[in-house]
Amino acid sequence: MPSRYATSETIRALSEIFEKHKNERICVIGTMCCGKTTLIQQLRGYHCVDADDEFWPQISKKDTERLSQKPITEEIIGTVCERMREKITVKPGVPLFGITILDCEVVVYLDIAEQLLEKHCKQRGDTTFMDALFVKKYIEKHWNNDKARSKKIFYDLMATE
């Protein structure tokens, strides 16, 4: 069961996790519009990295166009995640925020209720709720599979605002 947090509490919880695992590789995962960018901005002292900033500049314009198509499909999200695992390295002490679990010791899932996700998508305006929900379900499937068979440390945080 995820621990439920408002943004300020999520920042505190992430800070505690980052301090506890400061010499380990940490992936923070969550769907679009769940608050990853906002949290990165609030956690500047931890040198957090956005996986999108690392990934998209490394692929061709043709691949960017193909993998940015809407609506998001299983093939698109699967290819993006597979390529992220090939191209991005998580560094110890530098938490990486993205949509997929990469090679790391610690994984934090930023969960979000569907009603709140829909509200965030409307506020942001560039992501449909259906795409964000599709990615959320994809992440949860892989989170549960990895959690069941991995020796990684897992944290589950639920956004409440």
C-alpha positions in Angstrom: 0.0 0.0 0.0 1.5 3.4 -1.0 2.1 6.1 1.6 0.0 9.1 0.8 1.6 12.5 0.6 0.9 16.1 -0.3 3.7 17.8 -2.4 5.6 19.1 0.6 5.3 15.7 2.3 6.5 14.0 -0.9 9.5 16.2 -1.0 10.3 15.4 2.6 9.8 11.6 1.9 12.0 11.7 -1.2 14.7 13.7 0.7 14.7 11.0 3.4 14.9 8.2 0.8 17.7 10.1 -1.0 19.6 10.6 2.2 19.2 7.0 3.3 20.4 5.7 -0.1 22.8 8.5 -1.0 25.5 6.2 -2.3 23.1 4.1 -4.4 21.5 4.4 -7.8 17.9 5.6 -7.5 15.1 5.6 -10.1 12.0 7.6 -9.4 9.2 6.6 -11.8 5.8 7.9 -12.6 3.5 8.7 -15.4 3.3 12.0 -17.2 1.6 14.8 -15.2 2.2 13.0 -11.8 4.6 15.8 -10.7 8.1 14.5 -11.5 9.3 17.9 -13.0 7.9 19.8 -10.1 9.6 17.5 -7.6 13.0 17.8 -9.5 12.8 21.5 -9.2 12.1 21.4 -5.5 14.8 18.8 -4.8 17.7 20.8 -6.4 20.2 19.9 -3.6 20.0 16.2 -4.7 21.2 16.8 -8.3 18.1 15.0 -9.7 18.0 14.3 -13.4 15.0 14.0 -15.7 15.4 10.9 -17.9 13.7 12.8 -20.8 16.6 15.3 -20.8 19.1 12.4 -21.0 17.2 10.3 -23.5 15.6 12.4 -26.2 18.8 14.2 -27.3 20.5 10.8 -27.9 18.0 9.5 -30.5 17.5 10.5 -34.1 14.9 13.0 -35.3 13.2 10.2 -37.1 13.0 8.1 -33.9 11.8 11.1 -31.9 9.0 11.7 -34.4 8.0 8.0 -34.3 8.2 7.6 -30.6 6.3 10.9 -29.9 3.2 9.9 -31.8 -0.2 10.1 -30.1 -2.0 8.2 -28.8 0.6 6.3 -27.0 0.6 2.6 -27.7 2.1 -0.5 -26.1 4.7 -0.6 -28.9 5.7 3.1 -28.5 6.0 3.0 -24.7 7.8 -0.4 -24.8 10.3 0.9 -27.3 10.9 4.1 -25.4 11.5 2.2 -22.2 13.8 -0.4 -23.9 15.8 2.4 -25.5 16.0 4.3 -22.2 17.5 1.2 -20.6 20.1 1.0 -23.4 21.0 4.7 -23.4 20.7 6.0 -19.8 23.0 5.1 -16.9 21.8 5.9 -13.4 24.7 7.3 -11.3 25.0 6.7 -7.5 23.8 9.7 -5.6 22.0 11.2 -8.6 18.3 10.3 -8.5 16.9 9.8 -12.0 13.2 10.6 -12.6 11.4 8.9 -15.5 8.9 6.4 -16.7 10.8 3.1 -16.5 13.0 1.2 -14.0 16.6 1.3 -15.1 19.6 -0.5 -13.6 19.5 0.7 -10.0 19.3 -0.4 -6.4 16.4 1.7 -5.3 13.1 2.4 -7.0 10.5 5.0 -6.0 7.1 4.9 -7.6 5.2 8.2 -7.7 1.6 7.0 -7.8 -1.3 9.3 -8.5 -5.0 8.8 -8.2 -6.9 8.8 -11.6 -9.0 11.9 -10.6 -5.9 13.9 -9.7 -4.1 12.7 -12.8 -7.0 13.9 -15.0 -6.9 17.3 -13.2 -3.1 17.6 -13.8 -3.5 16.7 -17.5 -6.1 19.4 -18.0 -3.9 22.0 -16.2 -0.9 21.1 -18.2 -2.8 21.0 -21.5 -0.2 19.1 -23.6 -1.0 15.5 -22.4 -4.2 13.7 -22.7 -5.6 11.9 -19.7 -5.9 8.7 -21.7 -2.2 8.8 -22.6 -1.2 9.5 -19.0 -3.5 6.7 -17.7 -2.1 4.3 -20.3 1.5 5.0 -19.2 0.4 4.8 -15.6 -1.0 1.3 -16.2 2.1 0.3 -18.1 4.4 1.5 -15.3 2.3 -0.3 -12.7 2.5 -3.6 -14.6 6.3 -3.4 -14.8 6.6 -2.1 -11.2 4.7 -5.1 -9.9 6.7 -7.6 -12.1 10.0 -6.1 -11.1 9.0 -5.9 -7.4 8.0 -9.6 -7.4 11.3 -10.8 -8.8 14.0 -8.2 -7.9 16.2 -7.6 -4.9 15.9 -3.8 -5.4 14.5 -1.7 -2.6 11.0 -0.3 -3.5 9.1 2.7 -2.2 5.6 3.6 -3.2 4.5 7.2 -2.7 0.9 8.4 -3.6 0.4 12.0 -4.5 -2.6 13.7 -2.9 -2.5 17.1 -4.5 
